[in-house]
Amino acid sequence: MIKNIIFDFGDIFINLDKAATLRELNQLGMSEPDPELMHLFLAYEKGSFSTASFLERVKPFFPNVEDRQLISAWNAILLDFPDYRLEFLEALARSNSYRMFLLSNTNELHMTYVKESLGNSHFSRFANCFESVCLSHEMQMRKPEPEIFRYMLERFELQPNETFFVDDNLENTQSAAGLGIRVWHLNPGIEDIVDLSKKLSDA
């Protein structure tokens, strides 16, 4: 029986344009993805350094670009958060049927942008649906590392076979499944989080 649900954020609740950041960075002068730059992106997502340090480390790749342009390109991946998904989540939270958690690979710049674009009221409504909001840059771990799933199980005393994890990234769901967690690899554009009840009944 499923008692706990761990949700991803991007392309589960908020829509993403996953190619947008690289597309915008190309316009700022990056001809092709640089392995060192990609390493910086992942390290920032794990909270290995501050936002100010991240921007300083990225600047040499874009010597004639201002911080505001880099930030705009970085946040280009983030699109809209449809109201119907928030309303669905709130109804699920009100049912008190499950312990609910958010587990997202994200970073300070993205979260600042999300809070500003949604507004404090809307973001609070979202965050208040969860027992805990767990973000990679604060945890200094990221999916699909098995350690992040072990941390969730141990910290919140969750049994894997009673826990359901929803993510749009196959690597992430495979990693969680390897620990015995029930999973749904959601296919954005074809499936939607509001279809959750059917997936839970199949779990």
HUFEN-V441687 format. One record per pair of residues at least 12 apart in sequence whose C-alpha atoms are under 10 Angstrom apart, sorted by sequence separation. I is the first residue (numbers start at 1). J is the second residue. If there is no record, write none. Layout:
BEGIN
i=I j=J
i=I j=J
END
This chain:
BEGIN
i=55 j=67
i=58 j=70
i=136 j=148
i=139 j=151
i=164 j=176
i=165 j=177
i=173 j=185
i=184 j=196
i=41 j=54
i=55 j=68
i=163 j=176
i=164 j=177
i=170 j=183
i=172 j=185
i=173 j=186
i=186 j=199
i=40 j=54
i=134 j=148
i=170 j=184
i=171 j=185
i=40 j=55
i=52 j=67
i=55 j=70
i=169 j=184
i=170 j=185
i=184 j=199
i=55 j=71
i=149 j=165
i=160 j=176
i=161 j=177
i=164 j=180
i=165 j=181
i=166 j=182
i=167 j=183
i=168 j=184
i=169 j=185
i=170 j=186
i=183 j=199
i=184 j=200
i=40 j=57
i=41 j=58
i=160 j=177
i=163 j=180
i=164 j=181
i=165 j=182
i=166 j=183
i=167 j=184
i=168 j=185
i=169 j=186
i=170 j=187
i=183 j=200
i=40 j=58
i=134 j=152
i=160 j=178
i=161 j=179
i=162 j=180
i=163 j=181
i=164 j=182
i=165 j=183
i=166 j=184
i=167 j=185
i=168 j=186
i=169 j=187
i=182 j=200
i=160 j=179
i=161 j=180
i=162 j=181
i=163 j=182
i=164 j=183
i=165 j=184
i=166 j=185
i=167 j=186
i=168 j=187
i=169 j=188
i=184 j=203
i=37 j=57
i=160 j=180
i=161 j=181
i=162 j=182
i=163 j=183
i=164 j=184
i=165 j=185
i=166 j=186
i=167 j=187
i=168 j=188
i=183 j=203
i=37 j=58
i=159 j=180
i=160 j=181
i=161 j=182
i=167 j=188
i=182 j=203
i=36 j=58
i=159 j=181
i=160 j=182
i=149 j=172
i=158 j=181
i=168 j=191
i=37 j=61
i=102 j=126
i=111 j=135
i=132 j=156
i=36 j=61
i=102 j=127
i=131 j=156
i=144 j=169
i=101 j=127
i=143 j=169
i=144 j=170
i=145 j=171
i=146 j=172
i=149 j=175
i=150 j=176
i=153 j=179
i=167 j=193
i=34 j=61
i=102 j=129
i=108 j=135
i=144 j=171
i=145 j=172
i=148 j=175
i=149 j=176
i=166 j=193
i=101 j=129
i=102 j=130
i=106 j=134
i=107 j=135
i=108 j=136
i=143 j=171
i=144 j=172
i=146 j=174
i=147 j=175
i=148 j=176
i=149 j=177
i=153 j=181
i=100 j=129
i=101 j=130
i=102 j=131
i=103 j=132
i=104 j=133
i=105 j=134
i=106 j=135
i=107 j=136
i=108 j=137
i=143 j=172
i=144 j=173
i=146 j=175
i=147 j=176
i=149 j=178
i=150 j=179
i=99 j=129
i=100 j=130
i=101 j=131
i=102 j=132
i=103 j=133
i=104 j=134
i=105 j=135
i=106 j=136
i=107 j=137
i=108 j=138
i=142 j=172
i=143 j=173
i=144 j=174
i=145 j=175
i=146 j=176
i=149 j=179
i=166 j=196
i=30 j=61
i=99 j=130
i=100 j=131
i=101 j=132
i=102 j=133
i=103 j=134
i=104 j=135
i=105 j=136
i=106 j=137
i=107 j=138
i=144 j=175
i=145 j=176
i=146 j=177
i=29 j=61
i=30 j=62
i=78 j=110
i=98 j=130
i=99 j=131
i=100 j=132
i=101 j=133
i=102 j=134
i=103 j=135
i=104 j=136
i=105 j=137
i=106 j=138
i=143 j=175
i=144 j=176
i=146 j=178
i=149 j=181
i=28 j=61
i=29 j=62
i=41 j=74
i=77 j=110
i=78 j=111
i=81 j=114
i=98 j=131
i=99 j=132
i=100 j=133
i=101 j=134
i=102 j=135
i=103 j=136
i=104 j=137
i=105 j=138
i=143 j=176
i=146 j=179
i=166 j=199
i=28 j=62
i=29 j=63
i=75 j=109
i=76 j=110
i=80 j=114
i=105 j=139
i=28 j=63
i=29 j=64
i=74 j=109
i=75 j=110
i=78 j=113
i=79 j=114
i=90 j=125
i=93 j=128
i=94 j=129
i=105 j=140
i=164 j=199
i=25 j=61
i=28 j=64
i=29 j=65
i=74 j=110
i=75 j=111
i=78 j=114
i=81 j=117
i=86 j=122
i=89 j=125
i=90 j=126
i=93 j=129
i=105 j=141
i=106 j=142
i=164 j=200
i=25 j=62
i=28 j=65
i=72 j=109
i=75 j=112
i=80 j=117
i=81 j=118
i=86 j=123
i=89 j=126
i=90 j=127
i=92 j=129
i=93 j=130
i=105 j=142
i=71 j=109
i=75 j=113
i=79 j=117
i=80 j=118
i=87 j=125
i=90 j=128
i=91 j=129
i=93 j=131
i=104 j=142
i=105 j=143
i=71 j=110
i=75 j=114
i=78 j=117
i=83 j=122
i=86 j=125
i=87 j=126
i=90 j=129
i=103 j=142
i=104 j=143
i=105 j=144
i=164 j=203
i=86 j=126
i=89 j=129
i=90 j=130
i=103 j=143
i=163 j=203
i=28 j=69
i=72 j=113
i=81 j=122
i=85 j=126
i=89 j=130
i=162 j=203
i=28 j=70
i=71 j=113
i=161 j=203
i=86 j=129
i=25 j=69
i=24 j=69
i=25 j=70
i=28 j=73
i=103 j=148
i=24 j=70
i=27 j=73
i=103 j=149
i=25 j=72
i=26 j=73
i=24 j=72
i=25 j=73
i=21 j=70
i=24 j=73
i=25 j=74
i=103 j=152
i=21 j=71
i=23 j=73
i=24 j=74
i=21 j=72
i=22 j=73
i=24 j=75
i=25 j=76
i=101 j=152
i=21 j=73
i=22 j=74
i=24 j=76
i=20 j=73
i=21 j=74
i=23 j=76
i=24 j=77
i=20 j=74
i=21 j=75
i=22 j=76
i=23 j=77
i=20 j=75
i=21 j=76
i=22 j=77
i=101 j=156
i=20 j=76
i=21 j=77
i=51 j=107
i=19 j=76
i=20 j=77
i=21 j=78
i=50 j=107
i=51 j=108
i=99 j=156
i=18 j=76
i=19 j=77
i=20 j=78
i=50 j=108
i=51 j=109
i=17 j=76
i=18 j=77
i=45 j=104
i=46 j=105
i=47 j=106
i=50 j=109
i=99 j=158
i=16 j=76
i=17 j=77
i=18 j=78
i=45 j=105
i=46 j=106
i=47 j=107
i=16 j=77
i=17 j=78
i=18 j=79
i=45 j=106
i=46 j=107
i=47 j=108
i=15 j=77
i=16 j=78
i=17 j=79
i=44 j=106
i=45 j=107
i=103 j=165
i=15 j=78
i=16 j=79
i=42 j=105
i=44 j=107
i=45 j=108
i=100 j=163
i=102 j=165
i=103 j=166
i=104 j=167
i=14 j=78
i=15 j=79
i=16 j=80
i=42 j=106
i=43 j=107
i=44 j=108
i=45 j=109
i=99 j=163
i=100 j=164
i=101 j=165
i=102 j=166
i=103 j=167
i=14 j=79
i=15 j=80
i=16 j=81
i=42 j=107
i=44 j=109
i=45 j=110
i=98 j=163
i=14 j=80
i=15 j=81
i=41 j=107
i=98 j=164
i=10 j=77
i=11 j=78
i=13 j=80
i=14 j=81
i=15 j=82
i=10 j=78
i=11 j=79
i=13 j=81
i=14 j=82
i=10 j=79
i=11 j=80
i=12 j=81
i=13 j=82
i=14 j=83
i=11 j=81
i=13 j=83
i=10 j=81
i=13 j=84
i=14 j=85
i=13 j=85
i=14 j=86
i=12 j=85
i=13 j=86
i=13 j=89
i=50 j=137
i=47 j=135
i=49 j=137
i=46 j=135
i=47 j=136
i=48 j=137
i=45 j=135
i=46 j=136
i=47 j=137
i=48 j=138
i=45 j=136
i=46 j=137
i=47 j=138
i=49 j=140
i=5 j=97
i=6 j=98
i=44 j=136
i=45 j=137
i=46 j=138
i=47 j=139
i=48 j=140
i=4 j=97
i=5 j=98
i=6 j=99
i=7 j=100
i=8 j=101
i=9 j=102
i=44 j=137
i=45 j=138
i=46 j=139
i=47 j=140
i=48 j=141
i=3 j=97
i=4 j=98
i=5 j=99
i=6 j=100
i=7 j=101
i=8 j=102
i=9 j=103
i=10 j=104
i=43 j=137
i=45 j=139
i=46 j=140
i=47 j=141
i=2 j=97
i=3 j=98
i=4 j=99
i=5 j=100
i=6 j=101
i=7 j=102
i=8 j=103
i=9 j=104
i=10 j=105
i=42 j=137
i=45 j=140
i=46 j=141
i=47 j=142
i=2 j=98
i=3 j=99
i=4 j=100
i=5 j=101
i=6 j=102
i=7 j=103
i=8 j=104
i=9 j=105
i=10 j=106
i=44 j=140
i=45 j=141
i=46 j=142
i=2 j=99
i=3 j=100
i=4 j=101
i=5 j=102
i=6 j=103
i=7 j=104
i=8 j=105
i=9 j=106
i=43 j=140
i=45 j=142
i=46 j=143
i=6 j=104
i=43 j=141
i=43 j=142
i=14 j=114
i=42 j=142
i=92 j=194
i=89 j=193
i=92 j=196
i=88 j=193
i=89 j=194
i=92 j=197
i=88 j=194
i=85 j=192
i=87 j=194
i=88 j=195
i=85 j=193
i=86 j=194
i=88 j=196
i=85 j=194
i=84 j=194
i=13 j=126
i=7 j=130
i=6 j=130
i=5 j=130
i=6 j=132
i=7 j=133
i=8 j=134
i=9 j=135
i=6 j=133
i=7 j=134
i=8 j=135
i=6 j=134
i=6 j=149
i=6 j=152
i=4 j=156
i=5 j=158
i=4 j=158
i=12 j=166
i=3 j=158
i=4 j=159
i=12 j=167
i=3 j=159
i=4 j=160
i=11 j=167
i=12 j=168
i=2 j=159
i=3 j=160
i=4 j=161
i=5 j=162
i=6 j=163
i=7 j=164
i=8 j=165
i=9 j=166
i=10 j=167
i=11 j=168
i=2 j=160
i=3 j=161
i=4 j=162
i=5 j=163
i=6 j=164
i=7 j=165
i=8 j=166
i=9 j=167
i=10 j=168
i=11 j=169
i=2 j=161
i=3 j=162
i=4 j=163
i=5 j=164
i=6 j=165
i=7 j=166
i=8 j=167
i=9 j=168
i=10 j=169
i=1 j=161
i=2 j=162
i=3 j=163
i=4 j=164
i=5 j=165
i=6 j=166
i=7 j=167
i=8 j=168
i=1 j=162
i=2 j=163
i=3 j=164
i=4 j=165
i=5 j=166
i=6 j=167
i=7 j=168
i=8 j=169
i=1 j=163
i=2 j=164
i=1 j=164
i=8 j=172
i=16 j=188
i=15 j=188
i=12 j=186
i=15 j=189
i=6 j=181
i=11 j=186
i=12 j=187
i=11 j=187
i=12 j=188
i=5 j=182
i=6 j=183
i=7 j=184
i=11 j=188
i=5 j=183
i=10 j=188
i=11 j=189
i=12 j=191
i=13 j=192
i=2 j=182
i=12 j=192
i=13 j=193
i=11 j=192
i=12 j=193
i=13 j=194
i=11 j=193
i=12 j=194
i=7 j=193
i=5 j=200
i=2 j=200
i=1 j=200
i=2 j=201
i=1 j=201
i=2 j=203
i=1 j=203
END
